[in-house]
Amino acid sequence: MARHRFHGDPARFDVVADFVAEHYGNRVKYIADVAGGQGMLARILSKHYNYECEVIDPRGWVLKGVTSRPQEYLASMATYYDLIVGLHCDEALHEVAASALVRPVVLVPCCNFWSAEKLGTKELLAAIENYYLEKKMKVTRVTLPFHGPKNIALVSEPPGECIDRTPPPASPT
């Protein structure tokens, strides 16, 4: 059986999928895998955890059987999903971060598509965290157990919103 070739640590897909399943459980169902390339993360989230996951990537290179939209991701698309995942999302970095205003986001930045000035890993994470804090969003740094240095996730929630979307109990009659 042929193995797929990926740049970076191939364990990152399983690690991020495990994190999503452990952190969000059944509180989310529809997930956007932004700039997800071939769709390995989406495949794992769908097949192993029964999430409905879709790759949104203009390159359109997904593996057979992976649901995808071959287009650029815009933050305005976030309301369709329960969770936005940006695992090394490159040029979509700003749009993924802006999605946190309306939906929970797991963002693992790699390259500096945040600022015109040169930012190293620590500065890039701090700049995105500052954006979240300015917008009154809750953000948590999580170091994911795959080969770094691009293994730090910024996990955020919209301002004033809990990620649990369970409907309130029916009022007594």
C-alpha positions as CSV (number, residue, x, y, z in Angstrom):
1,M,0.0,0.0,0.0
2,A,1.4,3.4,-1.0
3,R,2.1,5.9,1.7
4,H,1.3,9.6,1.2
5,R,4.1,12.0,1.3
6,F,3.8,15.2,3.3
7,H,6.1,18.1,4.3
8,G,6.7,18.3,8.0
9,D,5.9,15.8,10.7
10,P,3.2,13.4,9.3
11,A,2.1,12.7,12.9
12,R,0.6,16.3,13.1
13,F,-2.6,15.1,11.4
14,D,-3.4,12.4,14.0
15,V,-2.3,14.7,16.9
16,V,-4.5,17.6,15.8
17,A,-7.5,15.2,15.2
18,D,-7.0,13.7,18.6
19,F,-6.9,17.2,20.1
20,V,-10.1,18.2,18.4
21,A,-11.9,15.0,19.5
22,E,-10.7,15.3,23.1
23,H,-11.2,19.1,23.4
24,Y,-14.6,19.5,21.6
25,G,-16.1,15.9,21.6
26,N,-19.6,16.0,20.4
27,R,-20.0,19.7,20.9
28,V,-19.0,20.2,17.3
29,K,-20.0,18.4,14.1
30,Y,-19.1,20.5,11.0
31,I,-15.5,21.4,10.7
32,A,-13.6,23.5,8.2
33,D,-10.0,22.4,7.5
34,V,-8.6,25.6,6.1
35,A,-5.8,25.3,3.6
36,G,-5.8,21.6,4.3
37,G,-3.9,20.6,1.2
38,Q,-4.5,16.9,0.4
39,G,-7.0,16.6,3.2
40,M,-5.3,14.1,5.5
41,L,-6.6,15.9,8.7
42,A,-10.1,16.1,7.2
43,R,-9.9,12.4,6.4
44,I,-8.9,11.4,9.9
45,L,-11.5,13.7,11.5
46,S,-14.2,12.2,9.3
47,K,-13.3,8.5,9.3
48,H,-12.0,8.1,12.9
49,Y,-14.2,10.6,14.7
50,N,-17.3,10.9,12.6
51,Y,-17.1,14.7,12.1
52,E,-18.3,16.2,8.9
53,C,-15.1,17.9,7.8
54,E,-14.4,19.8,4.6
55,V,-11.1,21.0,3.2
56,I,-11.2,24.6,2.0
57,D,-8.2,25.1,-0.2
58,P,-7.9,26.9,-3.6
59,R,-5.3,24.3,-4.8
60,G,-7.9,21.5,-4.9
61,W,-5.5,18.7,-4.4
62,V,-7.5,16.5,-2.0
63,L,-7.2,12.8,-1.6
64,K,-10.0,10.6,-3.1
65,G,-13.1,10.6,-0.8
66,V,-12.3,13.9,1.0
67,T,-14.9,16.6,0.9
68,S,-13.5,19.9,-0.3
69,R,-14.2,23.3,-1.7
70,P,-11.5,24.4,-4.1
71,Q,-11.6,28.1,-3.2
72,E,-10.0,30.6,-0.9
73,Y,-11.3,30.7,2.7
74,L,-13.0,33.8,3.9
75,A,-13.9,34.5,7.5
76,S,-17.5,35.1,6.4
77,M,-17.7,31.3,5.7
78,A,-17.2,30.5,9.4
79,T,-20.8,30.7,10.4
80,Y,-21.5,27.5,8.4
81,Y,-19.2,25.5,10.6
82,D,-19.0,24.6,14.2
83,L,-15.2,24.7,14.3
84,I,-12.5,26.2,12.1
85,V,-9.1,24.5,12.0
86,G,-6.1,26.2,10.5
87,L,-3.2,23.8,10.6
88,H,-0.3,25.6,8.9
89,C,-2.9,27.7,6.9
90,D,-0.4,30.0,5.3
91,E,-2.1,32.9,3.4
92,A,-5.4,32.2,5.1
93,L,-4.0,33.1,8.5
94,H,-5.8,36.4,8.9
95,E,-9.1,34.9,7.7
96,V,-8.8,32.0,10.1
97,A,-8.0,34.3,13.0
98,A,-10.9,36.6,12.2
99,S,-13.2,33.5,12.2
100,A,-12.7,33.3,15.9
101,L,-15.1,36.3,16.3
102,V,-18.0,33.9,15.5
103,R,-16.7,30.3,15.9
104,P,-14.2,28.4,17.9
105,V,-10.8,28.2,16.1
106,V,-7.8,25.9,16.4
107,L,-5.0,27.8,14.7
108,V,-1.4,26.4,14.3
109,P,0.5,29.1,12.5
110,C,3.6,28.3,10.6
111,C,4.7,31.0,8.2
112,N,4.4,34.8,8.8
113,F,1.5,35.8,6.7
114,W,0.4,38.0,9.6
115,S,2.5,41.1,9.2
116,A,4.8,42.8,6.6
117,E,7.5,42.9,9.3
118,K,9.6,39.9,9.8
119,L,8.3,37.8,12.8
120,G,9.8,34.7,14.2
121,T,7.7,32.0,15.8
122,K,7.4,33.6,19.2
123,E,6.6,37.0,17.8
124,L,4.0,35.6,15.4
125,L,2.2,33.8,18.2
126,A,2.3,36.9,20.3
127,A,0.9,39.1,17.5
128,I,-2.0,36.7,16.9
129,E,-2.7,36.5,20.6
130,N,-2.7,40.3,20.9
131,Y,-5.3,40.4,18.1
132,Y,-7.5,37.9,19.9
133,L,-7.1,39.8,23.2
134,E,-7.9,43.2,21.5
135,K,-11.1,41.6,20.2
136,K,-12.0,40.3,23.7
137,M,-11.6,36.6,22.7
138,K,-10.4,33.9,25.0
139,V,-7.2,32.3,23.7
140,T,-5.1,29.5,25.0
141,R,-1.7,28.3,23.9
142,V,-1.4,24.5,23.5
143,T,1.8,22.8,22.6
144,L,0.9,19.8,20.5
145,P,2.9,16.6,20.7
146,F,4.4,16.5,17.2
147,H,7.8,17.6,16.0
148,G,8.1,21.4,16.2
149,P,8.8,24.2,16.2
150,K,5.5,24.9,14.4
151,N,3.5,22.8,16.9
152,I,1.9,25.5,19.1
153,A,-1.9,25.9,18.7
154,L,-3.8,29.0,19.6
155,V,-7.2,27.7,20.7
156,S,-9.8,30.5,20.8
157,E,-13.5,31.1,21.4
158,P,-15.7,33.9,20.2
159,P,-16.2,36.7,22.7
160,G,-18.9,36.0,25.3
161,E,-19.7,32.6,23.8
162,C,-19.3,29.1,25.2
163,I,-18.3,26.4,22.8
164,D,-21.1,24.2,24.0
165,R,-23.9,24.7,21.6
166,T,-26.4,22.3,23.3
167,P,-29.9,23.8,23.2
168,P,-31.2,25.0,26.6
169,P,-33.6,22.6,28.3
170,A,-37.3,23.1,27.4
171,S,-39.2,25.3,29.9
172,P,-41.7,23.6,32.1
173,T,-45.3,24.0,31.0
